[in-house]
Amino acid sequence: MFDYIIVGAGSAGCVMAARLSEDPSISVCLIEAGGGGRDIFVRAPALVAAMVSGRPRINNWAFHTVPQPGLGGRRGFQPRGCALGGSSAINAMLYVRGHPQDYDEWADLGCDGWDWQNVLPWFLRAEGNASRHDPLHGQEGPLRVCDQAAPRAISEAFVEACAHLQIPRNPDFNGPGQEGAGLYQVTQFSDGPQRGERCSAAAAYLFPAMARPNLTVMTRAQAERVLIEEGRATGLRYRRRGRLHEMRARREVILSAGAFGSPHLLLLSGIGPEEELRPHGIAVRHVLPGVGANLQDHLDYILAETSRRDDVVSLGPKGLWQIARDAMVWRRTGRGRFATPYAEAGAFLRSEPGLDRPDLQLHFVIGIVENHMRTLHFRPGYSCHVCVLRPHSRGRVGLVSARAGDAPLIDPGFLSDPRDLVQMMRGARAMDAILRAPPLTPWRRTRLHDHDWSDGALERDIRARADTIYHPVGTCAMGRSEMAVVDMQGRVHGLQGLRVVDASIMPRLVGGNTNAPTIMMAEKIAGTMTGRGPDGQER
């Protein structure tokens, strides 16, 4: 028996467990299907390349989508973190909040209290920025944020290539303006014994709290269903070491299993649309039509080139020797290529004049990262990735079966709305122009997957090769409409004692990476639950 049971130790779950357990009178149990999140693959930033492919499965659920008509019938790959820290344990560590207008639009959709002025203080509460000291950044928060210690020369050349095309340099994508090109800040320790290591949500929030006697953290435990009695969530059934167990919650069960895991668990528990539940023989406990709907994700299109210079990442013999040498440098100093996020530089662009904010994002990577590192290239090279920030396409998460051990049905609906393809093609052409600009000439050798750049050829290539850049949201959306799943504090509509807190409750995808916004949302909801403001004081 616990006061709170939290399912999923990802970015939101770690925040919720740490903040709720600050009160010693409250007992908290955090349950995670994966492992401890402290291994070298998580701590060493460069080893994300070994985790993201899912070959082998290291800290990764390695989900697949259903065939996507918009992508030529291909099944997409969906890496998601499976360890303490969740996807913050396997991401590129980029600290990006999105555009302020994104949150104002949440408020316009009926999510009162989620406008920019109301969410900014919670970003600041989370952020411990070692490099930025101004009103738009926090310095005392648990999440360590810093400039990259030693970005590669080619990353600076990418920024210069953007400037060559009149794309302004932007030293801070989370500063006064988002538009422009620059180097990303990262969630990484910049000093102390962990210097150069990844600062996952677990490293930031959970590990410092693990010694609290009122916090129980259970790994390698698969949640099977939420227990519902007379309209109230009373506990959780879970499987561990091959045996079924139950635990009870005095106050609440909180789902923080992510944009795929949280709706999946709701459906397995009989909460959702009847037409999704009945074919699988699941008793309907509470009809909620929006569960699993509204799936949104950033679709990613890649251009890659081999390099004349070897100061990028390569998997050839010389490159592997450099990686081994860099590992030793990282262990001593926390610097070098082993500390890299790979996506060192990027840009936020407008696909056409007159837009009120950037609608495209670029990630410039110091290696050839194609097909989620499942297609390997042994020559030195680099790649650039473009995504449409606010896609119109919508998908869903559903059930494959009533077995909790089976992966959810994931249908992102990529390019199901033709407007997304138009924007993607504009973004691809802008990216091509940047890669051909003079500042990148010293590196440029051969373009992979080149084509004639006619509309038809470009469309075919996008449909043949594009896939997620790992930002699924929206499947338990907050709001007031009949399709909303939770209210503005994450409480599930129509049930007592059940809450969802993770990226699934975003009503609309933000214009940027989703890790920092997810942490912010958990901070804000935890503050509401504990009665503490963004300054940490009781309200």
C-alpha positions in Angstrom: 0.0 0.0 0.0 1.3 3.4 -1.0 -0.1 6.9 -1.2 0.9 7.3 -4.8 1.8 4.7 -7.5 3.6 6.1 -10.5 3.8 3.9 -13.6 6.9 4.7 -15.8 10.2 6.2 -14.7 10.7 8.4 -17.8 11.1 12.1 -17.9 7.8 12.8 -16.2 7.7 9.9 -13.8 11.1 10.7 -12.4 10.0 14.3 -11.7 6.8 13.2 -10.1 8.5 10.6 -7.9 11.1 13.1 -6.7 8.7 16.0 -6.1 6.0 14.0 -4.4 8.4 12.2 -2.1 9.9 15.5 -0.8 7.1 15.3 1.7 8.3 12.5 4.2 4.7 11.8 5.2 3.8 10.7 1.7 4.7 7.2 0.4 5.5 6.8 -3.3 6.1 3.7 -5.4 7.7 4.2 -8.9 7.4 1.2 -11.1 9.5 0.8 -14.3 9.5 -2.0 -16.9 13.2 -1.4 -17.7 16.5 -1.5 -15.8 18.4 0.9 -13.6 19.5 3.5 -16.1 23.0 3.8 -14.7 25.0 1.8 -17.2 27.7 3.1 -19.4 25.5 3.2 -22.4 23.3 5.8 -20.7 26.1 7.8 -19.0 28.3 8.1 -22.1 26.5 10.4 -24.6 28.1 8.9 -27.7 26.8 5.4 -26.9 23.3 6.6 -27.8 24.3 5.3 -31.2 24.4 1.7 -29.7 21.0 2.1 -28.1 18.8 3.9 -30.6 18.9 1.1 -33.3 17.4 -1.5 -31.0 19.9 -4.0 -32.5 20.5 -5.4 -29.9 17.7 -4.0 -27.6 19.6 -1.9 -25.0 17.4 0.3 -22.8 14.9 0.5 -25.7 11.4 -0.7 -26.3 12.2 -0.7 -30.1 8.6 -0.4 -31.2 7.4 -0.5 -34.8 4.4 1.2 -36.4 1.8 -0.3 -38.6 2.4 0.1 -42.3 2.2 3.8 -43.3 0.4 4.6 -46.6 2.1 8.0 -46.6 5.5 6.3 -46.4 5.0 3.9 -49.3 3.6 1.2 -47.0 6.7 1.0 -44.8 6.5 0.1 -41.1 8.3 2.9 -39.1 10.6 2.3 -36.2 9.9 4.0 -32.9 12.7 3.8 -30.3 11.5 4.6 -26.8 13.6 4.5 -23.6 13.1 1.4 -21.3 15.1 2.2 -18.1 15.0 4.6 -15.3 15.1 7.9 -17.1 12.9 6.7 -20.0 13.6 8.3 -23.3 15.8 10.9 -21.6 18.2 7.9 -21.2 18.5 7.3 -24.9 18.0 10.7 -26.5 20.4 13.3 -28.0 20.2 15.4 -24.8 19.1 18.5 -26.7 17.5 21.2 -24.4 14.8 22.8 -26.5 11.5 24.2 -25.1 9.6 25.0 -28.2 8.2 28.4 -29.2 6.2 30.5 -26.7 3.2 30.7 -29.0 2.9 27.0 -28.8 1.9 27.2 -25.2 -0.4 30.2 -25.8 -2.2 28.0 -28.3 -2.6 25.3 -25.7 -4.5 27.9 -23.6 -6.5 28.9 -26.7 -7.5 25.3 -27.0 -9.0 25.5 -23.5 -6.0 24.4 -21.4 -6.2 27.2 -18.9 -3.0 28.0 -17.1 -0.8 26.5 -19.8 0.0 29.7 -21.6 3.7 30.8 -21.9 3.7 33.2 -19.0 2.4 30.4 -16.8 4.7 27.6 -18.0 8.0 29.6 -18.1 8.4 29.7 -14.3 8.2 25.9 -14.3 10.8 25.6 -17.0 13.0 27.8 -14.8 12.3 25.6 -11.7 13.6 22.5 -13.6 16.6 24.1 -15.3 20.1 24.2 -13.8 21.9 26.1 -16.6 25.6 26.4 -16.2 26.1 28.7 -19.2 23.1 31.1 -19.3 22.4 33.6 -16.5 19.4 35.7 -17.5 15.7 35.9 -16.7 14.9 33.3 -19.4 17.0 30.6 -17.7 17.1 28.9 -14.4 20.4 28.1 -12.6 19.3 26.1 -9.5 17.1 23.4 -11.0 17.9 19.7 -10.9 18.2 19.3 -14.7 21.8 20.2 -15.7 22.0 22.2 -18.9 25.2 23.5 -20.5 26.9 24.5 -23.7 28.7 21.7 -25.5 32.2 21.4 -24.2 34.0 20.7 -27.5 31.7 20.8 -30.6 33.3 19.8 -33.9 34.6 22.3 -36.4 32.0 21.1 -38.9 29.2 22.1 -36.6 30.4 25.7 -36.6 30.8 25.4 -40.4 27.1 24.4 -40.6 26.2 27.6 -38.7 28.4 29.6 -41.1 26.7 27.9 -44.1 23.3 29.0 -42.8 24.7 32.6 -42.4 25.9 32.4 -46.0 22.2 32.0 -46.9 21.1 34.9 -44.7 19.9 32.6 -41.9 20.9 34.5 -38.8 23.1 33.1 -36.1 21.1 32.3 -32.9 23.2 31.7 -29.8 20.2 30.5 -27.7 17.2 28.7 -29.1 15.5 29.2 -25.7 16.3 32.9 -25.6 14.3 35.9 -26.9 13.8 34.4 -30.3 13.9 30.9 -31.7 14.6 31.5 -35.4 18.1 31.1 -36.8 21.0 28.7 -36.7 23.4 27.7 -33.8 24.7 25.1 -31.5 22.3 23.2 -29.2 22.5 23.3 -25.5 22.5 19.9 -23.9 21.3 18.1 -20.7 24.7 17.1 -19.5 26.9 17.5 -16.4 29.5 20.1 -17.0 31.5 19.7 -13.8 32.0 17.5 -10.8 32.6 13.8 -10.8 29.9 13.3 -13.5 31.4 15.8 -15.9 30.6 14.9 -19.5 27.9 12.4 -18.6 24.3 12.5 -19.7 21.9 14.2 -17.3 18.9 12.0 -17.8 15.7 12.8 -15.8 16.7 9.9 -13.5 20.2 11.4 -12.9 18.7 14.8 -12.4 15.7 14.0 -10.2 15.4 10.3 -9.2 18.9 9.1 -8.2 19.4 12.0 -5.7 16.0 11.0 -4.1 16.5 7.2 -4.0 17.7 7.1 -0.4 14.4 8.5 0.9 12.6 5.9 3.0 9.2 6.9 1.7 10.2 6.3 -2.0 10.2 2.8 -3.4 11.6 2.3 -6.9 10.8 -1.0 -8.6 12.5 -2.0 -11.9 11.9 -4.9 -14.3 8.2 -4.7 -13.4 5.6 -4.6 -16.2 2.3 -2.9 -15.4 -0.6 -5.0 -16.6 -3.7 -2.9 -15.7 -5.0 -0.2 -13.4 -7.4 -1.6 -10.8 -10.8 0.3 -10.8 -13.4 0.0 -8.1 -16.7 2.0 -8.2 -15.3 4.7 -10.5 -12.0 5.0 -8.6 -8.4 3.8 -9.4 -7.4 1.8 -6.3 -4.2 0.2 -7.4 -2.1 -1.6 -10.0 -1.6 -5.2 -11.3 1.9 -5.8 -12.5 4.1 -8.7 -13.5 7.6 -9.1 -12.1 10.0 -12.1 -12.4 7.2 -14.1 -14.1 4.7 -13.6 -11.3 1.6 -11.4 -11.0 1.3 -9.0 -8.1 -1.0 -6.2 -7.0 -0.3 -3.0 -5.1 -2.8 -0.5 -3.7 -2.9 3.3 -3.8 -4.5 5.3 -1.0 -4.5 8.5 -3.1 -3.8 8.1 -6.8 -2.4 6.0 -9.5 -0.3 8.2 -11.9 0.5 7.0 -15.4 3.8 8.4 -16.8 4.4 5.6 -19.3 4.7 8.0 -22.3 2.7 8.7 -25.5 2.5 5.0 -26.3 2.6 3.4 -22.9 0.0 5.5 -21.0 -2.9 5.1 -23.5 -2.0 1.4 -23.9 -2.3 0.9 -20.2 -5.6 2.8 -20.0 -7.0 0.6 -22.8 -5.8 -2.6 -21.2 -7.6 -1.4 -18.0 -10.9 -1.0 -19.9 -10.7 2.8 -20.2 -11.2 4.2 -23.7 -13.4 3.9 -26.7 -15.7 0.9 -26.7 -14.9 0.0 -30.3 -11.3 -0.4 -29.3 -11.9 -2.5 -26.2 -14.7 -4.9 -27.1 -13.0 -6.7 -30.1 -10.3 -7.7 -27.7 -12.6 -9.0 -25.0 -11.7 -6.2 -22.5 -14.5 -5.3 -20.2 -15.4 -1.6 -20.5 -14.8 0.1 -17.2 -15.1 3.7 -18.4 -15.9 5.0 -21.8 -13.4 7.7 -22.9 -13.3 8.1 -26.7 -10.1 10.2 -26.8 -7.8 7.6 -25.3 -5.2 6.8 -28.0 -6.4 9.4 -30.4 -4.6 12.6 -31.5 -1.2 11.0 -31.9 1.3 13.6 -33.4 4.9 13.2 -34.2 7.8 14.9 -36.0 8.6 13.2 -39.3 12.3 13.4 -40.2 13.9 13.5 -43.6 17.7 13.0 -43.9 20.4 14.2 -46.3 23.8 12.6 -45.8 27.2 13.1 -47.3 30.6 11.4 -47.0 33.4 13.6 -45.8 36.9 14.5 -47.1 38.0 15.1 -43.5 38.0 12.5 -40.8 37.2 14.8 -37.9 33.6 13.5 -38.0 32.3 10.1 -36.9 33.1 7.0 -38.9 32.7 3.2 -38.3 35.6 2.3 -40.4 38.9 0.9 -38.9 40.3 4.4 -38.4 37.1 5.7 -37.1 36.7 2.9 -34.6 40.3 3.6 -33.4 39.4 7.2 -32.9 36.2 6.3 -31.0 38.3 4.1 -28.6 40.8 6.9 -28.1 38.0 9.4 -27.5 36.5 7.1 -24.9 39.7 7.3 -22.9 39.7 11.1 -23.2 36.1 11.2 -22.0 36.8 9.1 -19.0 39.6 11.5 -18.0 38.2 14.9 -18.9 34.5 14.5 -19.8 35.3 16.0 -23.2 35.8 15.0 -26.8 33.7 13.1 -29.2 32.5 10.7 -26.6 30.7 13.6 -25.0 29.0 14.7 -28.2 25.2 14.7 -28.7 25.9 14.0 -32.4 23.3 16.6 -33.3 25.6 19.4 -32.3 24.1 22.2 -34.4 20.7 23.0 -35.8 18.4 25.7 -37.1 14.8 26.9 -36.9 13.4 28.1 -40.2 10.2 29.4 -41.8 9.2 27.4 -44.8 7.7 30.6 -46.4 7.7 34.3 -45.6 4.9 35.7 -43.5 4.7 32.8 -41.0 4.4 34.0 -37.4 7.2 31.6 -36.2 9.5 28.9 -37.5 7.8 25.8 -38.8 10.9 23.7 -39.6 13.7 22.4 -37.5 17.1 21.1 -38.6 19.4 18.8 -36.7 23.0 18.7 -38.1 24.8 15.5 -37.1 28.5 14.8 -37.1 28.0 11.3 -38.5 25.8 9.6 -41.0 22.8 8.7 -39.0 20.4 7.0 -41.3 17.4 4.7 -40.5 18.0 5.1 -36.7 21.5 3.7 -37.0 20.1 0.5 -38.4 21.8 1.2 -41.8 25.5 1.5 -41.1 28.0 3.5 -43.1 31.7 2.9 -42.6 33.1 6.0 -44.3 33.4 9.3 -42.5 30.4 11.6 -43.1 27.8 13.8 -41.7 24.0 14.2 -42.1 21.3 16.8 -41.8 17.7 16.2 -40.7 14.6 18.3 -41.2 11.2 18.0 -39.6 7.9 19.8 -39.9 7.3 21.3 -36.4 3.5 21.4 -36.3 2.2 18.6 -38.5 -1.4 18.5 -39.5 -1.4 14.6 -39.8 -2.9 12.7 -36.9 -2.6 9.1 -35.9 -3.6 6.8 -33.0 -2.4 4.3 -30.5 -4.5 1.1 -30.1 -4.5 -2.5 -29.1 -3.0 -5.5 -30.8 -4.3 -7.8 -28.2 -5.4 -7.8 -24.6 -2.0 -9.0 -23.5 0.0 -6.4 -21.6 3.2 -8.0 -22.9 2.3 -7.2 -26.5 3.4 -3.9 -27.9 0.7 -1.3 -28.6 -0.6 -0.7 -32.1 1.1 2.5 -33.2 -0.2 4.4 -36.3 1.3 7.9 -36.6 -0.5 8.6 -39.8 2.6 10.2 -41.3 1.8 12.5 -44.3 -1.9 11.6 -44.1 -2.5 15.3 -44.4 -1.0 16.6 -47.8 0.0 19.9 -46.2 2.8 18.2 -44.3 4.4 17.0 -47.5 4.4 20.5 -49.0 6.2 21.8 -45.9 8.6 18.9 -45.8 9.6 19.5 -49.4 10.3 23.2 -48.7 12.4 22.1 -45.7 14.3 19.6 -47.8 15.2 22.2 -50.4 16.3 24.6 -47.7 18.4 21.9 -46.1 20.0 21.0 -49.5 20.9 24.6 -50.1 22.7 24.8 -46.7 24.7 21.6 -47.3 25.8 23.0 -50.7 27.0 26.3 -49.3 30.7 27.2 -49.4 31.5 26.9 -45.6 31.0 23.1 -45.9 33.1 22.6 -49.0 36.2 21.3 -47.1 34.2 18.4 -45.8 31.8 17.7 -48.8 32.6 14.6 -50.9 29.6 12.6 -52.1 25.9 12.9 -51.5 24.1 9.7 -50.6 20.6 9.1 -52.1 21.0 12.0 -54.4 18.2 12.7 -57.0 17.3 15.3 -59.6 15.3 17.4 -57.1 12.2 17.6 -59.2 9.0 17.6 -57.3 8.3 14.0 -58.2 11.8 12.8 -57.3 11.8 14.6 -54.0 8.4 13.3 -53.0 9.4 9.8 -53.8 12.5 10.0 -51.7 10.7 11.5 -48.7 8.1 8.8 -48.8 10.8 6.1 -49.2 13.1 7.2 -46.4 11.5 9.6 -43.9 10.6 8.4 -40.4 10.2 9.7 -36.8 12.6 11.9 -35.0 11.2 10.6 -31.7 8.6 13.2 -30.5 5.3 11.4 -30.2 2.7 13.2 -28.1 -1.0 13.8 -27.6 -2.6 10.4 -27.1 -4.2 11.3 -23.7 -4.7 15.0 -24.5 -5.7 17.5 -21.8 -8.7 19.8 -22.4 -12.4 20.2 -22.1 -13.7 18.7 -25.4 -15.4 15.3 -25.7 -12.1 13.9 -27.0 -10.0 15.2 -24.1 -8.7 12.5 -21.7 -7.5 14.6 -18.8 -8.1 17.9 -17.2 -5.6 20.7 -16.7 -4.0 18.9 -13.8 -3.7 15.5 -15.6 -6.7 14.0 -13.9 -8.6 11.5 -16.0 -12.1 12.8 -16.9 -14.8 10.8 -15.1 -12.6 8.8 -12.8 -11.3 9.4 -9.3 -7.7 8.7 -8.2 -6.2 8.4 -11.7 -3.9 10.9 -13.4 -1.7 10.9 -16.5 1.4 13.0 -16.5 3.7 12.8 -19.5 4.0 13.9 -23.2 0.7 12.1 -24.0 -1.3 14.9 -22.4 0.1 17.6 -24.7 -3.0 18.8 -26.7 -0.7 19.8 -29.6 2.9 19.1 -30.5 5.3 21.9 -29.6 7.8 23.4 -32.1 10.9 21.6 -30.9 12.2 18.6 -29.0 9.9 17.3 -26.4 12.0 16.3 -23.4 12.3 19.7 -21.7 8.5 20.4 -22.1 7.6 17.0 -20.6 9.8 17.7 -17.6 8.2 21.2 -17.3 4.7 19.7 -17.4 5.5 17.2 -14.6 7.0 20.0 -12.5 3.9 22.1 -12.9 1.4 19.3 -12.1 3.5 18.1 -9.2 3.5 21.7 -7.9 -0.3 21.7 -8.1 -0.5 18.5 -6.2 1.9 19.5 -3.4 0.7 23.1 -3.1 4.1 24.5 -4.0 4.8 27.2 -6.5 7.6 27.4 -9.0 9.8 29.0 -6.4 9.4 25.8 -4.3 7.5 27.6 -1.6 4.0 26.7 -0.3 1.2 28.6 -1.9 
